[in-house]
Each structure stands twice: as structure tokens, then as C-alpha cells.
Amino acid sequence: MTSKVVYTGGLRTVDTHLRSGSVIETDAPVDNHGKGERFSPTDLVATSLASCILTTIGIAGQTHNLNIDGALCEVEKIMVPDPRRIGEIKVHMSFPGGQSYTDKEKSIIENTARTCPVYLSLHPDCKKTLTINWP
């Protein structure tokens, strides 16, 4: 098993990663009857995309001797109605100054981002917009 999720009332869950014991909580968003005091489940999906992108680029970086330390993703989740779902996830990635990448390295980074497991697992109707601000 990967995790344990407990509904604690008030549209909140407590989610425990079984291997590490790490805990996160979720709330329903304010636009869907919630308090919005924690990540919503759909916030976690959008955030997971950015986390997966950076993690898989980090793995590729180990293989290709690329340093991406300090890389940053800003995430915007756009919900759509009927049925309510994530319509688009926008990920804006930037790298710290002082880094430079060749065209080949940029290609490795972009391809890795667009083929990470979360990117490929999201439904095709969920638009994924990735922009990269190169140093």
C-alpha cells in the first residue's frame, strides 16, 4: 500500500504516506463548499505534475550531468464545469541565474518534462501548458 486517507469531517482528509509517515491534509476548495485552508485534492494533482516534472528532470540530470538545483515551477490549476474537473494545468518553469544549457540539454529537459509519469497519466482532455524561462 502507498497511503492511508482518513476523512476527519468538515470536508478535510488526513493523508499518511505509509513508508515515511509523512502527513498532508486536504480541504475542499472555497469554490466547492470548503474552507480552502489546505491543498485541495485537485491542487495536489496540479502540484504533483510540477513535482514530477522537476523530479524526472533531476533524474535525467544525473544521467546527463545537468545541474537543475534551484529550478522552480509555478502552478496554475484551472477548473471547468459539467462535469467539474481540472480543465488545464499551467506550469511555468524557471531556472536560477548563472546556469546555462546547450540546445541538446534544453531538448533533454523539455522532453523529460513532457514525458514524466504524471504528465502521461493525466487524461488527454486535461490541457497541460508548460512554459520554460531559460536563464
N, C-alpha and C positions, 0 to 999 in steps of 0.2 A: 504494500500500500504506500501511497505517496503522502496523503494528508488526511486530517480529520477536521471536519467542519461542523460546528455546533451553532444552531440558531439560539441566540440568547434573549430574543424578544426585541421589540421596538425597531424591527427591520435591520437588526445587526447580527453579524456572524463573527465567531472567533475561529480562526483557521490556523491549524498547527501543522507544520512540516514535521513528519514523524521522524525522519532521520536525524534532524538537527535540533528539533524542539523549538525552532523559530516560530513566532506567532505574529499574525497580522489580523486586523479586524476590518470588516467591511460594513458600510451603511448604504441604505438606499439613497440615491441622489435626491436633492431637494426638488427637482422637477418630476420626481416619481414617488412622492409621499414620504421621502426620507429627510433625515437631518443633515446629510452631507458632511458629517464630522470625520469621516474616514474615506478611503478609497471606496468607490462603488465596485461591484463585480465587473461592470463594463470598463471602468477606469483601469482595473487590473489587466484586462485583456489588452487595452491600448498600450499600457505601460509595459506589459510583457513583450510586445512587439519590439519596442525600443531596447529593452534589456537583452532580448535575444539577438538583435542586430549587433549590439556592441560586444556581446559575449562571443558570438561566432566570428566577428572580425578580429577579436582578440586571439581566438584560436588560430585563425588564418595568419595573424601577425606572428605567432610563434613559429609557424612553418616557413613564412616568407621574410622573417626578420624585419617586421614592421612594428614600430612603436606607436600605439594609439593612446597612450596614457593621457588622461585629461579630456578625451573625446566626450562630447556632451550631446544628448538628444533632448529636444523639447518636443512634447507630445500634445496633440490636439485631437480629441475624440469628438466626432460629430454624429449625433443620434438622428435617426429618421423614424417616422411613424408607419403604422399599418403594414406589417407588424413592427412594433417598437424594436429597434435593433441598432447596432453600430453601422452607420452608412459609410463612414470614411474615417480612417486614422491618418493624420498627418504627422510625419516625423521629420523634424528639421535637425540635421546632424552638423556639428561643427567641431573643429579641431583646434587645439591651442596654438597660439603663435609660436614661431620658432621651428615648427615641423614643416617638412616639405615632402611631397610624394611625387614619384615619377608617374607618367601616364599608365605604365603597367601596374604600378601599385594602386593607383586610383581605380583601375579596372577591377583588380582583385577585391578591393574594399567594396565597390558598388555591387559586384556580382555576389559577393558573400552576403551583403545586406539583403538583397532581393531573393536570396535562396535560403535564408535561415529557417529553421523548423516552424517557428510561429508564423512567419510570413506565408509559408506554403500551407499551413494548416487552416488559415482563415478562409472563410467562404469566398468564392470569386466575386460575389455581389458586394463584398466589403471592399471599397476602394482603399488602396494603400498608396499614399503620396509620400515619397521620400525625396527630400532636398538635402544637398550636401554643400556646406560652405567650406571650401578648401582654404587652407591658410595661404 
